[in-house]
Amino acid sequence: MSTKSRQQKKVRAGVGKARGRRYATRKGPLVIYDSSEGIDKAFRNIPGIELCRVDALNLLKLAPGGHMGRFCIWTQPAFEKLDSLYGTLVEKSSKVGYTLPRHIMSNGDLARLINSDEIQSVVKPKSESAKRLPRKKNPLKNLGAMAKLNPYAVAARRAEYRAQAARAEKKEAVLAKKRGNSKKDRADFYAKANLDGPVKF
């Protein structure tokens, strides 16, 4: 294994160099507090643990590296302050221009909505027999389908068959002439041979 790949493996494990720092420390729990009261001094020497004020929360600390689900430790005053910071469905948020996201649908039970009398009364009823579409036929393989597209296709196919038969007869005649034993010559030979007696080989 090369030196570079070993170094990259150490960085992924959290024990190697990473972007100008000698060692990369793995992320630990996040302690969220409202007022310090000595919390920052208590946790500052433990590696991996980070601290954050509840009114200074950001996504880089809640989900470092884009990975959701960080272990967060909340103090009771910080947890109680969330409603005043971000607001509720009744109270307004203390942040300027911020409103708490609300559900678009008041009732999320889709099965109950679809099966309700109000929806079913306006929905088109289910058809009993599904209409089957005719199967598409390939005109290159099906003569009937080709005849619908091109009426001359039947006459062309017949002319092609006649031309093939004529070529086969012409070829047979040429071969027989070259060999010198046409059907008529063979028939005459056998008739003459029968008159002379049995043929011996």
N, C-alpha and C positions, 0 to 999 in steps of 0.2 A: 504494500500500500504506500502511495506517495505521501510526501510530507504535507502537501496541500490538502489531500483528501482526509488525512488524519486530523488536520486542523479544523476542517469543515465539520467533521464528525464530533469533535470536542465542542465546537460552537453550538451545534444542534443539541448536544447533551447539556449545555449550559456551563461548561467548565473551560472553554477556550477563549481566544481573542475574538472580539466582535466590534467593528467600527470604532477603532481608536481606543477602546477600553481593554485593559489587560485580561479581565475575566468577565464573563456574562453571568450575572446572578439570576437564578430562577425566581419567578414571581410567587409571592406568598399571599397571605390574606390581606385584605384592605380594611383598615379600621376607620370608620366614619364617625365623627364626633361633632358636637355643636360648639361647646366651649372647651378649651384645652384642659385646664385643671390638672396639668402634669402628665397628660396622656402622651403627648409628643416626646417627652423626655423618657417615659417608661418604655416606649417601643422603638426608640431611635437606634438602638444598638443591636437589634435582632435582624439578621439578614433576610431579605425577601419581603418583610412586612412593610407596607406603606400606609401613610395616614392622609386623610383628606377631610376638610371641613364640609359639612352638609350643604352649605350655600356655594361651594366651589366644586361641585361634582362635575366630572367630565368623562367622556366616553373612553379616552385613552387609559384612564385608571380603572374604570368599571369593566372594560373588555380590552385588555392589552393584546395587541397583535390581531385584533378582530375576533378573538375567541371569547364567546359568551360563557357565563357561568362561573365567574370568579367568586371565591369565598369571601363574603363581606361580613364584618362584625360591626353592628350598629350599637351606638349608645342610645339609651331611652330618650333623652332630650332631642337627639338628632332624628330619631324615628318619628317623634311627635311633631317635629317642625316641618315634615314633608308636606302636610296638608296646607299649612300656611304658605309654603314656598310655591308649590305647584298647583294649589287649589283643589277643589273637589267638584262634584257635579252641582253642588249648591253654592259654595263659596267661591269667590274670585281669587285668582293667583296674585301674589305680591310682585311677581316678575312683570315687567312692562311688555305688553304685546304678546303674552303667552296665555294660551287657553289649553286646558286639559283635553286630549283627544277623546272624542265620544264615538260610540257605536253608530254606524250608519243605519243599521236595522234595530228596531226596538225589540223584535222577537227573532232570535236566531234559529228557532226550530223550523227548518225548511220542510221537513216531512209533515209537520202539523199544518203549516201554511198551505202546502200543495193539496193536502187532503181536506182542507176546509170547504164548507158548503159554498162560500163566496167565490172561491177560485174554481171549484168543480162545476159550478153552474154556468160559467162562461167558456170553459174549455171544450174543445171539439171532442165528441165521444170517440172511443176507440173503435176502429173498423174491424169487423169480424173476420172478413177474408181479405188477405193482402193480395193486391193485383200484381201478378207476375208479369214482368216485362218480357217481350219476345227475345229469344236468344239470337244474338248477332251471328250471322254466318259469314264465313270468309269467301268472297267472290272468286279468289284465285283457286280455291279447292272445290267450291260448290258451283256446279254449272247453272242451277236454277237461280242462285243469287246473282251470278254474272249476267244471266239473260235479262234480269230486271234492270240492271244498269246498262247493258249493251245488247240490244235485240239481235245484232248480227253475230253474237258470240256462238250461237248454236250452229249457224251455217258455216262459220269459220272452223269450228271444231270438226264438223262433218267433212269439210274440204281437206282438213289436215289428215283425217283418217284415210280418206281416199288416196291422198298423195303418198301416205306411208305404204298403203297396199300396193300402189303402182310402183313405188321404188323397190319394194321387196320382190315383185314379179320380174322387174327389169334386171335386178341383181342376180336372181336365180337363172334367168335366161342367159345372161353374160357368162356366168360361171359354167353353165351347162355347155355353152358353145366352146369355151376354153378347154373343158375337159373332153368334149366330143361324145358325150353320152347323155343326150337329152332323154326325156321320158318316152318320146316316140321311138327313138333309136333302140332303147332298152326293150320296149314292147316288141318291136320287130325282131330283135335278136332272140328273145325268148320264144316267140312264135316259130321262128325258123329252126331253132334248136329242138323244139318239141317235135317238129316234123322229121328231123333227122334221127331222132331217138333220144334216149336219156343222156343228159350231159354228164361227162366224166371230167373230173379235175385231177 
